[in-house]
Amino acid sequence: MTTAEGAVPDVSKADLVHRQIKEEIELGELAPGTPLSELALVERTGASRTPVREALRRLAAEGLVDLVPRQGARVSRVSLRSVRDLFDFRSLLEPAAMRQATEAAAADPELRRAFASMRTEFTRVVRRAPSQARSRAFYELADRFDWAIIGATRNEHLRRTIAELRPHTARLRNLSHVDPRRVEVSVSEHLRMCDALLAGDPDEAAAAITEHLAESLRTIFRNLASGPGDGLDLLD
């Protein structure tokens, strides 16, 4: 079967729809519990129903979407237990990845320069006046830092597992940074991680990311205690 000249195959359309919805979930533009009507997605994305359904199936397999019988699809809900379970699992994995990244940077001057450059960028971010643009710049930089750590992790299974958790981690970022002061604290935590990595100290680097994860979890639970807001479908 061939497609018309210039047309995008359905498999590519499914990829595009998957990527778009996934990004909107990660950014919090689609809040937990939001219904995902196939017809609305067809109209919004310009794709046919087949790639939309395929994208929703893939998102469901990734745990980002719930497919509810006789009700359709919706963005998966967030629970206190799921948040704690995610951070417990990250706390088992990411200190090990940080150790490996620290050792890799010590042996690779180019990788070390990349982390040194990101450290300089974190310093610039913290000097900027608080604003949405500064927060966005920090999120993008922190995301690059996290992916750099993943890329420097030599254990393939560890690397892949952490990468698969990234979408779930990203959509909790809004809860962690409801308080603008959290950006300053998080920048300081990232500077500590950078300093330990650049000093070639895997123990300190692992301790730094462990504390960063613990503080992020405490902040999320503190924000939930003060009221999750209408955008969060929170389960006990």
MARMITI-382831 format. One record per atom (N, C-alpha, C): atom name; x negated, y, z. Coordinates in nm, 2 decimals. Example, Ala and Ser with C-alpha at 12.3 -4.5 7.8 and 13.67 -1.06 7.14 Angstrom:
<recs>
<'N',<-1.32,-0.57,0.78>> <'CA',<-1.23,-0.45,0.78>> <'C',<-1.32,-0.33,0.78>> <'N',<-1.28,-0.22,0.71>> <'CA',<-1.37,-0.11,0.71>> <'C',<-1.29,0.00,0.79>> 
</recs>
This chain:
<recs>
<'N',<-0.09,-0.12,0.00>> <'CA',<0.00,0.00,0.00>> <'C',<-0.09,0.12,0.00>> <'N',<-0.06,0.22,-0.09>> <'CA',<-0.14,0.34,-0.10>> <'C',<-0.06,0.46,-0.04>> <'N',<-0.13,0.56,-0.01>> <'CA',<-0.06,0.69,0.03>> <'C',<-0.08,0.79,-0.07>> <'N',<0.01,0.89,-0.07>> <'CA',<0.00,1.00,-0.17>> <'C',<-0.13,1.08,-0.15>> <'N',<-0.18,1.14,-0.25>> <'CA',<-0.30,1.21,-0.25>> <'C',<-0.29,1.32,-0.14>> <'N',<-0.39,1.33,-0.05>> <'CA',<-0.39,1.43,0.05>> <'C',<-0.31,1.39,0.18>> <'N',<-0.24,1.28,0.17>> <'CA',<-0.16,1.23,0.29>> <'C',<-0.25,1.17,0.39>> <'N',<-0.22,1.18,0.51>> <'CA',<-0.30,1.11,0.62>> <'C',<-0.23,0.98,0.65>> <'N',<-0.31,0.87,0.65>> <'CA',<-0.25,0.74,0.68>> <'C',<-0.19,0.74,0.82>> <'N',<-0.09,0.65,0.84>> <'CA',<-0.02,0.64,0.96>> <'C',<-0.11,0.62,1.08>> <'N',<-0.22,0.53,1.06>> <'CA',<-0.31,0.50,1.17>> <'C',<-0.38,0.63,1.21>> <'N',<-0.41,0.72,1.12>> <'CA',<-0.48,0.84,1.16>> <'C',<-0.38,0.94,1.23>> <'N',<-0.25,0.94,1.18>> <'CA',<-0.15,1.02,1.25>> <'C',<-0.13,0.97,1.39>> <'N',<-0.13,0.84,1.41>> <'CA',<-0.12,0.79,1.55>> <'C',<-0.23,0.84,1.64>> <'N',<-0.35,0.84,1.58>> <'CA',<-0.47,0.89,1.65>> <'C',<-0.45,1.03,1.69>> <'N',<-0.40,1.11,1.60>> <'CA',<-0.38,1.26,1.62>> <'C',<-0.28,1.28,1.73>> <'N',<-0.16,1.21,1.72>> <'CA',<-0.06,1.23,1.81>> <'C',<-0.11,1.18,1.95>> <'N',<-0.18,1.07,1.96>> <'CA',<-0.23,1.02,2.08>> <'C',<-0.32,1.12,2.14>> <'N',<-0.41,1.18,2.06>> <'CA',<-0.51,1.28,2.12>> <'C',<-0.43,1.40,2.17>> <'N',<-0.33,1.45,2.09>> <'CA',<-0.26,1.57,2.13>> <'C',<-0.19,1.55,2.26>> <'N',<-0.11,1.44,2.27>> <'CA',<-0.03,1.42,2.40>> <'C',<-0.13,1.40,2.52>> <'N',<-0.23,1.32,2.49>> <'CA',<-0.33,1.29,2.60>> <'C',<-0.39,1.42,2.65>> <'N',<-0.43,1.51,2.56>> <'CA',<-0.49,1.64,2.60>> <'C',<-0.38,1.72,2.68>> <'N',<-0.26,1.72,2.64>> <'CA',<-0.16,1.80,2.71>> <'C',<-0.13,1.74,2.85>> <'N',<-0.14,1.61,2.86>> <'CA',<-0.13,1.55,3.00>> <'C',<-0.25,1.59,3.08>> <'N',<-0.37,1.58,3.03>> <'CA',<-0.49,1.61,3.10>> <'C',<-0.49,1.76,3.15>> <'N',<-0.44,1.85,3.06>> <'CA',<-0.44,1.99,3.10>> <'C',<-0.32,2.03,3.19>> <'N',<-0.23,1.94,3.21>> <'CA',<-0.12,1.97,3.30>> <'C',<0.00,2.04,3.22>> <'N',<-0.02,2.05,3.09>> <'CA',<0.09,2.11,3.01>> <'C',<0.21,2.02,3.00>> <'N',<0.19,1.89,3.01>> <'CA',<0.30,1.79,3.03>> <'C',<0.29,1.74,3.17>> <'N',<0.37,1.78,3.26>> <'CA',<0.37,1.74,3.40>> <'C',<0.41,1.60,3.42>> <'N',<0.37,1.54,3.53>> <'CA',<0.41,1.40,3.57>> <'C',<0.57,1.39,3.57>> <'N',<0.62,1.29,3.51>> <'CA',<0.76,1.27,3.50>> <'C',<0.83,1.34,3.38>> <'N',<0.76,1.41,3.30>> <'CA',<0.82,1.48,3.19>> <'C',<0.87,1.38,3.08>> <'N',<0.99,1.38,3.04>> <'CA',<1.04,1.29,2.94>> <'C',<0.97,1.32,2.80>> <'N',<0.94,1.21,2.73>> <'CA',<0.88,1.22,2.60>> <'C',<0.97,1.16,2.49>> <'N',<1.05,1.25,2.44>> <'CA',<1.15,1.20,2.34>> <'C',<1.08,1.18,2.21>> <'N',<1.10,1.06,2.15>> <'CA',<1.04,1.03,2.02>> <'C',<1.08,1.14,1.92>> <'N',<1.21,1.17,1.91>> <'CA',<1.25,1.27,1.81>> <'C',<1.19,1.40,1.83>> <'N',<1.17,1.45,1.96>> <'CA',<1.11,1.57,1.98>> <'C',<0.96,1.57,1.94>> <'N',<0.90,1.46,1.97>> <'CA',<0.76,1.45,1.93>> <'C',<0.74,1.44,1.78>> <'N',<0.83,1.38,1.71>> <'CA',<0.83,1.38,1.57>> <'C',<0.84,1.52,1.51>> <'N',<0.93,1.60,1.57>> <'CA',<0.95,1.73,1.52>> <'C',<0.82,1.82,1.56>> <'N',<0.77,1.80,1.68>> <'CA',<0.66,1.88,1.72>> <'C',<0.53,1.85,1.66>> <'N',<0.51,1.72,1.63>> <'CA',<0.38,1.68,1.57>> <'C',<0.38,1.67,1.42>> <'N',<0.50,1.66,1.36>> <'CA',<0.50,1.64,1.22>> <'C',<0.47,1.50,1.17>> <'N',<0.46,1.41,1.27>> <'CA',<0.43,1.26,1.24>> <'C',<0.57,1.19,1.23>> <'N',<0.57,1.08,1.17>> <'CA',<0.69,0.99,1.16>> <'C',<0.70,0.92,1.29>> <'N',<0.81,0.84,1.31>> <'CA',<0.84,0.77,1.43>> <'C',<0.74,0.66,1.46>> <'N',<0.69,0.60,1.35>> <'CA',<0.60,0.48,1.37>> <'C',<0.47,0.52,1.44>> <'N',<0.40,0.63,1.39>> <'CA',<0.28,0.67,1.46>> <'C',<0.31,0.72,1.60>> <'N',<0.42,0.79,1.62>> <'CA',<0.46,0.84,1.75>> <'C',<0.47,0.73,1.85>> <'N',<0.54,0.62,1.81>> <'CA',<0.56,0.50,1.89>> <'C',<0.43,0.44,1.93>> <'N',<0.34,0.43,1.83>> <'CA',<0.21,0.37,1.85>> <'C',<0.13,0.45,1.95>> <'N',<0.14,0.58,1.94>> <'CA',<0.06,0.67,2.03>> <'C',<0.12,0.65,2.17>> <'N',<0.25,0.64,2.19>> <'CA',<0.31,0.62,2.32>> <'C',<0.27,0.49,2.38>> <'N',<0.26,0.39,2.29>> <'CA',<0.22,0.25,2.34>> <'C',<0.08,0.26,2.39>> <'N',<-0.01,0.33,2.32>> <'CA',<-0.15,0.34,2.36>> <'C',<-0.16,0.42,2.49>> <'N',<-0.08,0.52,2.50>> <'CA',<-0.09,0.60,2.63>> <'C',<-0.03,0.52,2.75>> <'N',<0.06,0.44,2.72>> <'CA',<0.12,0.35,2.83>> <'C',<0.01,0.25,2.87>> <'N',<-0.06,0.20,2.77>> <'CA',<-0.17,0.10,2.81>> <'C',<-0.28,0.17,2.89>> <'N',<-0.30,0.30,2.87>> <'CA',<-0.40,0.37,2.95>> <'C',<-0.35,0.42,3.08>> <'N',<-0.22,0.40,3.11>> <'CA',<-0.16,0.44,3.24>> <'C',<-0.12,0.58,3.24>> <'N',<-0.11,0.65,3.13>> <'CA',<-0.07,0.79,3.13>> <'C',<0.07,0.81,3.10>> <'N',<0.14,0.71,3.04>> <'CA',<0.28,0.72,3.01>> <'C',<0.35,0.60,3.06>> <'N',<0.47,0.61,3.11>> <'CA',<0.56,0.50,3.15>> <'C',<0.66,0.48,3.04>> <'N',<0.68,0.36,3.00>> <'CA',<0.79,0.32,2.90>> <'C',<0.90,0.26,2.98>> <'N',<1.01,0.33,3.00>> <'CA',<1.12,0.29,3.09>> <'C',<1.23,0.23,3.00>> <'N',<1.27,0.11,3.03>> <'CA',<1.38,0.04,2.95>> <'C',<1.50,0.13,2.95>> <'N',<1.56,0.15,2.84>> <'CA',<1.69,0.22,2.82>> <'C',<1.68,0.37,2.85>> <'N',<1.56,0.41,2.89>> <'CA',<1.54,0.56,2.92>> <'C',<1.43,0.62,2.83>> <'N',<1.35,0.54,2.77>> <'CA',<1.24,0.60,2.68>> <'C',<1.11,0.62,2.76>> <'N',<1.03,0.71,2.70>> <'CA',<0.90,0.73,2.76>> <'C',<0.90,0.86,2.84>> <'N',<0.81,0.86,2.94>> <'CA',<0.78,0.98,3.02>> <'C',<0.64,0.98,3.07>> <'N',<0.59,1.10,3.10>> <'CA',<0.45,1.11,3.16>> <'C',<0.45,1.03,3.29>> <'N',<0.35,0.95,3.31>> <'CA',<0.35,0.87,3.43>> <'C',<0.35,0.95,3.56>> <'N',<0.41,0.90,3.66>> <'CA',<0.42,0.98,3.78>> <'C',<0.30,0.97,3.87>> <'N',<0.28,1.06,3.95>> <'CA',<0.16,1.07,4.04>> <'C',<0.21,1.04,4.18>> <'N',<0.14,0.95,4.25>> <'CA',<0.17,0.91,4.39>> <'C',<0.05,0.94,4.48>> <'N',<0.07,0.96,4.60>> <'CA',<-0.04,0.97,4.70>> <'C',<-0.13,0.85,4.70>> <'N',<-0.07,0.73,4.69>> <'CA',<-0.15,0.61,4.68>> <'C',<-0.24,0.61,4.56>> <'N',<-0.18,0.65,4.44>> <'CA',<-0.26,0.64,4.32>> <'C',<-0.37,0.74,4.32>> <'N',<-0.35,0.86,4.38>> <'CA',<-0.46,0.95,4.40>> <'C',<-0.57,0.90,4.48>> <'N',<-0.53,0.84,4.60>> <'CA',<-0.63,0.79,4.69>> <'C',<-0.71,0.67,4.63>> <'N',<-0.63,0.58,4.56>> <'CA',<-0.69,0.47,4.50>> <'C',<-0.79,0.51,4.39>> <'N',<-0.76,0.61,4.31>> <'CA',<-0.85,0.66,4.21>> <'C',<-0.98,0.71,4.27>> <'N',<-0.97,0.80,4.37>> <'CA',<-1.09,0.85,4.43>> <'C',<-1.17,0.75,4.51>> <'N',<-1.10,0.65,4.57>> <'CA',<-1.18,0.54,4.63>> <'C',<-1.26,0.47,4.53>> <'N',<-1.20,0.44,4.41>> <'CA',<-1.27,0.37,4.31>> <'C',<-1.38,0.45,4.25>> <'N',<-1.36,0.58,4.23>> <'CA',<-1.46,0.67,4.18>> <'C',<-1.58,0.68,4.28>> <'N',<-1.55,0.68,4.40>> <'CA',<-1.65,0.68,4.51>> <'C',<-1.74,0.56,4.51>> <'N',<-1.69,0.45,4.46>> <'CA',<-1.77,0.33,4.44>> <'C',<-1.86,0.34,4.32>> <'N',<-1.81,0.40,4.21>> <'CA',<-1.88,0.39,4.08>> <'C',<-1.97,0.51,4.06>> <'N',<-1.92,0.63,4.09>> <'CA',<-2.00,0.75,4.04>> <'C',<-2.13,0.78,4.12>> <'N',<-2.14,0.74,4.25>> <'CA',<-2.27,0.76,4.31>> <'C',<-2.38,0.67,4.24>> <'N',<-2.34,0.55,4.20>> <'CA',<-2.43,0.46,4.13>> <'C',<-2.47,0.52,3.99>> <'N',<-2.37,0.58,3.92>> <'CA',<-2.40,0.64,3.80>> <'C',<-2.49,0.76,3.81>> <'N',<-2.47,0.83,3.92>> <'CA',<-2.56,0.95,3.95>> <'C',<-2.70,0.91,3.98>> <'N',<-2.72,0.80,4.05>> <'CA',<-2.85,0.74,4.07>> <'C',<-2.92,0.71,3.94>> <'N',<-2.85,0.64,3.85>> <'CA',<-2.91,0.60,3.73>> <'C',<-2.94,0.72,3.64>> <'N',<-2.85,0.82,3.64>> <'CA',<-2.88,0.94,3.56>> <'C',<-3.00,1.02,3.61>> <'N',<-3.01,1.02,3.74>> <'CA',<-3.13,1.09,3.80>> <'C',<-3.26,1.02,3.76>> <'N',<-3.26,0.89,3.76>> <'CA',<-3.38,0.81,3.72>> <'C',<-3.40,0.83,3.57>> <'N',<-3.30,0.84,3.49>> <'CA',<-3.31,0.86,3.35>> <'C',<-3.37,0.99,3.32>> <'N',<-3.32,1.10,3.39>> <'CA',<-3.37,1.23,3.36>> <'C',<-3.52,1.25,3.40>> <'N',<-3.56,1.17,3.51>> <'CA',<-3.70,1.18,3.55>> <'C',<-3.79,1.12,3.44>> <'N',<-3.74,1.03,3.36>> <'CA',<-3.82,0.96,3.26>> <'C',<-3.80,1.02,3.12>> <'N',<-3.71,1.12,3.10>> <'CA',<-3.67,1.17,2.97>> <'C',<-3.67,1.32,2.98>> <'N',<-3.78,1.39,2.93>> <'CA',<-3.79,1.54,2.94>> <'C',<-3.67,1.61,2.87>> <'N',<-3.63,1.55,2.76>> <'CA',<-3.51,1.61,2.68>> <'C',<-3.39,1.61,2.77>> <'N',<-3.36,1.50,2.83>> <'CA',<-3.24,1.49,2.92>> <'C',<-3.25,1.58,3.04>> <'N',<-3.37,1.59,3.09>> <'CA',<-3.39,1.68,3.21>> <'C',<-3.37,1.82,3.17>> <'N',<-3.41,1.86,3.04>> <'CA',<-3.39,2.00,3.00>> <'C',<-3.24,2.02,2.98>> <'N',<-3.17,1.92,2.94>> <'CA',<-3.02,1.94,2.92>> <'C',<-2.95,1.97,3.05>> <'N',<-2.99,1.89,3.15>> <'CA',<-2.93,1.91,3.29>> <'C',<-2.98,2.05,3.35>> <'N',<-3.10,2.09,3.32>> <'CA',<-3.15,2.22,3.37>> <'C',<-3.07,2.33,3.30>> <'N',<-3.04,2.31,3.17>> <'CA',<-2.96,2.41,3.10>> <'C',<-2.82,2.43,3.16>> <'N',<-2.76,2.31,3.20>> <'CA',<-2.63,2.31,3.26>> <'C',<-2.63,2.38,3.40>> <'N',<-2.74,2.36,3.47>> <'CA',<-2.76,2.42,3.60>> <'C',<-2.75,2.57,3.58>> <'N',<-2.83,2.62,3.48>> <'CA',<-2.83,2.77,3.46>> <'C',<-2.69,2.82,3.42>> <'N',<-2.61,2.74,3.35>> <'CA',<-2.47,2.78,3.31>> <'C',<-2.38,2.78,3.44>> <'N',<-2.40,2.68,3.53>> <'CA',<-2.32,2.69,3.65>> <'C',<-2.35,2.81,3.73>> <'N',<-2.48,2.85,3.74>> <'CA',<-2.52,2.98,3.81>> <'C',<-2.45,3.10,3.74>> <'N',<-2.44,3.10,3.61>> <'CA',<-2.38,3.21,3.54>> <'C',<-2.23,3.21,3.57>> <'N',<-2.16,3.10,3.57>> <'CA',<-2.02,3.09,3.60>> <'C',<-1.99,3.15,3.74>> <'N',<-2.06,3.11,3.84>> <'CA',<-2.03,3.15,3.97>> <'C',<-2.05,3.30,3.99>> <'N',<-2.13,3.37,3.91>> <'CA',<-2.15,3.51,3.91>> <'C',<-2.04,3.59,3.85>> <'N',<-1.95,3.52,3.77>> <'CA',<-1.85,3.59,3.70>> <'C',<-1.73,3.62,3.80>> <'N',<-1.66,3.73,3.77>> <'CA',<-1.54,3.76,3.85>> <'C',<-1.43,3.66,3.83>> <'N',<-1.36,3.63,3.94>> <'CA',<-1.25,3.53,3.93>> <'C',<-1.15,3.56,3.82>> <'N',<-1.12,3.47,3.74>> <'CA',<-1.02,3.49,3.63>> <'C',<-0.99,3.35,3.57>> <'N',<-0.89,3.35,3.49>> <'CA',<-0.85,3.22,3.42>> <'C',<-0.96,3.18,3.33>> <'N',<-1.02,3.28,3.26>> <'CA',<-1.13,3.25,3.17>> <'C',<-1.25,3.19,3.24>> <'N',<-1.28,3.24,3.36>> <'CA',<-1.39,3.18,3.43>> <'C',<-1.36,3.04,3.48>> <'N',<-1.23,3.01,3.52>> <'CA',<-1.19,2.88,3.56>> <'C',<-1.20,2.78,3.44>> <'N',<-1.16,2.83,3.32>> <'CA',<-1.16,2.75,3.20>> <'C',<-1.31,2.72,3.17>> <'N',<-1.40,2.82,3.18>> <'CA',<-1.54,2.80,3.15>> <'C',<-1.60,2.69,3.24>> <'N',<-1.56,2.70,3.37>> <'CA',<-1.61,2.61,3.47>> <'C',<-1.56,2.46,3.43>> <'N',<-1.43,2.45,3.40>> <'CA',<-1.38,2.32,3.37>> <'C',<-1.45,2.25,3.25>> <'N',<-1.47,2.34,3.15>> <'CA',<-1.54,2.28,3.03>> <'C',<-1.69,2.24,3.06>> <'N',<-1.75,2.32,3.15>> <'CA',<-1.89,2.29,3.18>> <'C',<-1.90,2.17,3.27>> <'N',<-1.81,2.16,3.37>> <'CA',<-1.80,2.05,3.46>> <'C',<-1.77,1.92,3.38>> <'N',<-1.69,1.93,3.28>> <'CA',<-1.66,1.82,3.19>> <'C',<-1.78,1.77,3.12>> <'N',<-1.86,1.87,3.06>> <'CA',<-1.98,1.83,2.99>> <'C',<-2.08,1.77,3.09>> <'N',<-2.09,1.82,3.21>> <'CA',<-2.18,1.76,3.31>> <'C',<-2.14,1.62,3.34>> <'N',<-2.01,1.59,3.36>> <'CA',<-1.97,1.46,3.39>> <'C',<-2.00,1.36,3.27>> <'N',<-1.97,1.41,3.15>> <'CA',<-2.00,1.32,3.04>> <'C',<-2.15,1.30,3.02>> <'N',<-2.23,1.40,3.05>> <'CA',<-2.38,1.38,3.05>> <'C',<-2.42,1.27,3.15>> <'N',<-2.36,1.27,3.27>> <'CA',<-2.39,1.17,3.37>> <'C',<-2.35,1.03,3.31>> <'N',<-2.24,1.03,3.25>> <'CA',<-2.19,0.90,3.20>> <'C',<-2.29,0.85,3.09>> <'N',<-2.32,0.95,3.00>> <'CA',<-2.41,0.91,2.89>> <'C',<-2.55,0.86,2.94>> <'N',<-2.60,0.91,3.05>> <'CA',<-2.73,0.88,3.11>> <'C',<-2.72,0.75,3.19>> <'N',<-2.60,0.70,3.21>> <'CA',<-2.59,0.58,3.29>> <'C',<-2.63,0.45,3.21>> <'N',<-2.73,0.38,3.25>> <'CA',<-2.78,0.27,3.17>> <'C',<-2.69,0.15,3.17>> <'N',<-2.61,0.13,3.27>> <'CA',<-2.52,0.01,3.28>> <'C',<-2.40,0.03,3.20>> <'N',<-2.39,-0.05,3.09>> <'CA',<-2.28,-0.04,3.00>> <'C',<-2.14,-0.05,3.06>> <'N',<-2.12,-0.15,3.15>> <'CA',<-1.99,-0.17,3.21>> <'C',<-1.96,-0.05,3.30>> <'N',<-2.05,0.00,3.38>> <'CA',<-2.03,0.11,3.47>> <'C',<-2.00,0.23,3.38>> <'N',<-2.07,0.25,3.28>> <'CA',<-2.05,0.37,3.19>> <'C',<-1.91,0.37,3.13>> <'N',<-1.87,0.25,3.08>> <'CA',<-1.74,0.24,3.01>> <'C',<-1.62,0.26,3.12>> <'N',<-1.64,0.20,3.23>> <'CA',<-1.53,0.21,3.34>> <'C',<-1.51,0.35,3.38>> <'N',<-1.62,0.43,3.41>> <'CA',<-1.60,0.57,3.45>> <'C',<-1.54,0.65,3.33>> <'N',<-1.58,0.62,3.21>> <'CA',<-1.52,0.70,3.10>> <'C',<-1.37,0.67,3.09>> <'N',<-1.33,0.55,3.11>> <'CA',<-1.18,0.52,3.10>> <'C',<-1.10,0.58,3.21>> <'N',<-1.17,0.62,3.32>> <'CA',<-1.10,0.69,3.43>> <'C',<-1.08,0.84,3.40>> <'N',<-1.16,0.89,3.31>> <'CA',<-1.16,1.04,3.29>> <'C',<-1.03,1.11,3.27>> <'N',<-0.94,1.05,3.19>> <'CA',<-0.81,1.12,3.17>> <'C',<-0.73,1.13,3.30>> <'N',<-0.74,1.03,3.38>> <'CA',<-0.66,1.03,3.51>> <'C',<-0.73,1.13,3.61>> <'N',<-0.86,1.14,3.60>> <'CA',<-0.93,1.24,3.68>> <'C',<-0.90,1.38,3.63>> <'N',<-0.89,1.40,3.50>> <'CA',<-0.87,1.54,3.44>> <'C',<-0.74,1.59,3.48>> <'N',<-0.63,1.51,3.49>> <'CA',<-0.50,1.56,3.51>> <'C',<-0.48,1.60,3.66>> <'N',<-0.57,1.55,3.75>> <'CA',<-0.56,1.59,3.89>> <'C',<-0.64,1.71,3.92>> <'N',<-0.71,1.76,3.82>> <'CA',<-0.79,1.88,3.84>> <'C',<-0.71,2.00,3.88>> <'N',<-0.59,2.01,3.82>> <'CA',<-0.50,2.12,3.85>> <'C',<-0.46,2.12,4.00>> <'N',<-0.44,2.00,4.06>> <'CA',<-0.41,1.99,4.20>> <'C',<-0.53,2.04,4.28>> <'N',<-0.65,2.00,4.24>> <'CA',<-0.77,2.03,4.32>> <'C',<-0.80,2.18,4.31>> <'N',<-0.76,2.25,4.21>> <'CA',<-0.80,2.39,4.19>> <'C',<-0.69,2.49,4.19>> <'N',<-0.58,2.45,4.26>> <'CA',<-0.47,2.54,4.28>> <'C',<-0.52,2.67,4.36>> <'N',<-0.60,2.64,4.46>> <'CA',<-0.66,2.75,4.53>> <'C',<-0.79,2.80,4.45>> <'N',<-0.79,2.93,4.41>> <'CA',<-0.90,2.98,4.33>> <'C',<-1.03,2.97,4.40>> <'N',<-1.03,2.97,4.53>> <'CA',<-1.16,2.95,4.61>> <'C',<-1.22,2.82,4.58>> <'N',<-1.15,2.72,4.54>> <'CA',<-1.20,2.59,4.52>> <'C',<-1.30,2.59,4.40>> <'N',<-1.29,2.68,4.31>> <'CA',<-1.38,2.69,4.20>> <'C',<-1.52,2.72,4.25>> <'N',<-1.53,2.82,4.34>> <'CA',<-1.66,2.86,4.40>> <'C',<-1.73,2.74,4.47>> <'N',<-1.64,2.67,4.55>> <'CA',<-1.70,2.56,4.63>> <'C',<-1.74,2.45,4.53>> <'N',<-1.66,2.42,4.43>> <'CA',<-1.70,2.32,4.33>> <'C',<-1.82,2.35,4.26>> <'N',<-1.84,2.48,4.22>> <'CA',<-1.96,2.52,4.15>> <'C',<-2.08,2.49,4.25>> <'N',<-2.07,2.52,4.37>> <'CA',<-2.18,2.50,4.47>> <'C',<-2.21,2.35,4.48>> <'N',<-2.10,2.27,4.47>> <'CA',<-2.12,2.12,4.48>> <'C',<-2.20,2.07,4.35>> <'N',<-2.16,2.13,4.24>> <'CA',<-2.23,2.09,4.11>> <'C',<-2.37,2.14,4.11>> <'N',<-2.40,2.25,4.17>> <'CA',<-2.54,2.30,4.18>> <'C',<-2.62,2.20,4.27>> <'N',<-2.56,2.16,4.37>> <'CA',<-2.63,2.06,4.46>> <'C',<-2.66,1.93,4.38>> <'N',<-2.57,1.89,4.31>> <'CA',<-2.59,1.76,4.23>> <'C',<-2.70,1.79,4.13>> <'N',<-2.70,1.90,4.06>> <'CA',<-2.80,1.94,3.96>> <'C',<-2.94,1.94,4.02>> <'N',<-2.95,2.01,4.14>> <'CA',<-3.08,2.02,4.21>> <'C',<-3.13,1.89,4.25>> <'N',<-3.05,1.80,4.30>> <'CA',<-3.10,1.67,4.34>> <'C',<-3.14,1.59,4.22>> <'N',<-3.07,1.60,4.11>> <'CA',<-3.10,1.52,3.99>> <'C',<-3.23,1.58,3.93>> <'N',<-3.25,1.71,3.93>> <'CA',<-3.37,1.77,3.87>> <'C',<-3.49,1.74,3.96>> <'N',<-3.47,1.73,4.09>> <'CA',<-3.58,1.70,4.18>> <'C',<-3.61,1.55,4.18>> <'N',<-3.54,1.47,4.10>> <'CA',<-3.57,1.33,4.10>> <'C',<-3.53,1.25,4.22>> <'N',<-3.43,1.30,4.30>> <'CA',<-3.40,1.24,4.42>> <'C',<-3.26,1.17,4.41>> <'N',<-3.26,1.04,4.38>> <'CA',<-3.14,0.97,4.35>> <'C',<-3.05,0.95,4.48>> <'N',<-3.11,0.94,4.60>> <'CA',<-3.03,0.93,4.72>> <'C',<-2.95,1.06,4.74>> <'N',<-3.02,1.18,4.73>> <'CA',<-2.95,1.30,4.75>> <'C',<-2.85,1.33,4.64>> <'N',<-2.88,1.29,4.52>> <'CA',<-2.78,1.31,4.41>> <'C',<-2.66,1.22,4.44>> <'N',<-2.67,1.10,4.48>> <'CA',<-2.56,1.01,4.51>> <'C',<-2.48,1.07,4.63>> <'N',<-2.55,1.12,4.73>> <'CA',<-2.48,1.18,4.85>> <'C',<-2.40,1.31,4.80>> <'N',<-2.46,1.38,4.71>> <'CA',<-2.39,1.51,4.67>> <'C',<-2.26,1.48,4.59>> <'N',<-2.27,1.38,4.51>> <'CA',<-2.14,1.35,4.43>> <'C',<-2.04,1.28,4.52>> <'N',<-2.09,1.21,4.62>> <'CA',<-1.99,1.15,4.72>> <'C',<-1.92,1.25,4.80>> <'N',<-1.99,1.36,4.84>> <'CA',<-1.93,1.47,4.91>> <'C',<-1.84,1.55,4.82>> <'N',<-1.88,1.56,4.70>> <'CA',<-1.79,1.64,4.60>> <'C',<-1.66,1.56,4.58>> <'N',<-1.66,1.43,4.57>> <'CA',<-1.54,1.36,4.55>> <'C',<-1.45,1.36,4.68>> <'N',<-1.52,1.35,4.79>> <'CA',<-1.44,1.36,4.92>> <'C',<-1.38,1.49,4.94>> <'N',<-1.45,1.60,4.90>> <'CA',<-1.39,1.73,4.92>> <'C',<-1.28,1.76,4.82>> <'N',<-1.29,1.70,4.70>> <'CA',<-1.19,1.71,4.60>> <'C',<-1.06,1.64,4.65>> <'N',<-1.07,1.53,4.70>> <'CA',<-0.96,1.45,4.75>> <'C',<-0.89,1.53,4.87>> <'N',<-0.97,1.58,4.96>> <'CA',<-0.92,1.66,5.07>> <'C',<-0.84,1.78,5.02>> <'N',<-0.89,1.84,4.92>> <'CA',<-0.83,1.96,4.86>> <'C',<-0.69,1.92,4.80>> <'N',<-0.69,1.82,4.72>> <'CA',<-0.57,1.77,4.66>> <'C',<-0.46,1.74,4.76>> <'N',<-0.50,1.67,4.87>> <'CA',<-0.40,1.63,4.97>> <'C',<-0.35,1.76,5.05>> <'N',<-0.44,1.85,5.07>> <'CA',<-0.41,1.98,5.14>> <'C',<-0.31,2.06,5.05>> <'N',<-0.33,2.06,4.92>> <'CA',<-0.24,2.13,4.83>> <'C',<-0.11,2.07,4.82>> <'N',<-0.11,1.93,4.82>> <'CA',<0.02,1.86,4.82>> <'C',<0.10,1.89,4.95>> <'N',<0.03,1.90,5.06>> <'CA',<0.10,1.92,5.19>> <'C',<0.16,2.05,5.19>> <'N',<0.11,2.15,5.12>> <'CA',<0.17,2.29,5.12>> <'C',<0.28,2.30,5.02>> <'N',<0.30,2.19,4.94>> <'CA',<0.41,2.19,4.85>> <'C',<0.36,2.16,4.71>> <'N',<0.40,2.05,4.65>> <'CA',<0.35,2.01,4.52>> <'C',<0.40,2.10,4.40>> <'N',<0.51,2.17,4.42>> <'CA',<0.57,2.25,4.31>> <'C',<0.66,2.17,4.22>> <'N',<0.73,2.24,4.14>> <'CA',<0.83,2.17,4.05>> <'C',<0.76,2.09,3.94>> <'N',<0.63,2.12,3.91>> <'CA',<0.57,2.05,3.80>> <'C',<0.51,1.91,3.83>> <'N',<0.52,1.87,3.96>> <'CA',<0.47,1.75,4.00>> <'C',<0.57,1.65,4.05>> <'N',<0.58,1.54,3.99>> <'CA',<0.68,1.44,4.03>> <'C',<0.61,1.34,4.13>> <'N',<0.62,1.37,4.25>> <'CA',<0.53,1.31,4.35>> <'C',<0.61,1.20,4.43>> <'N',<0.55,1.08,4.43>> <'CA',<0.61,0.97,4.50>> <'C',<0.54,0.95,4.64>> <'N',<0.61,0.89,4.74>> <'CA',<0.54,0.86,4.86>> <'C',<0.45,0.74,4.85>> 
</recs>
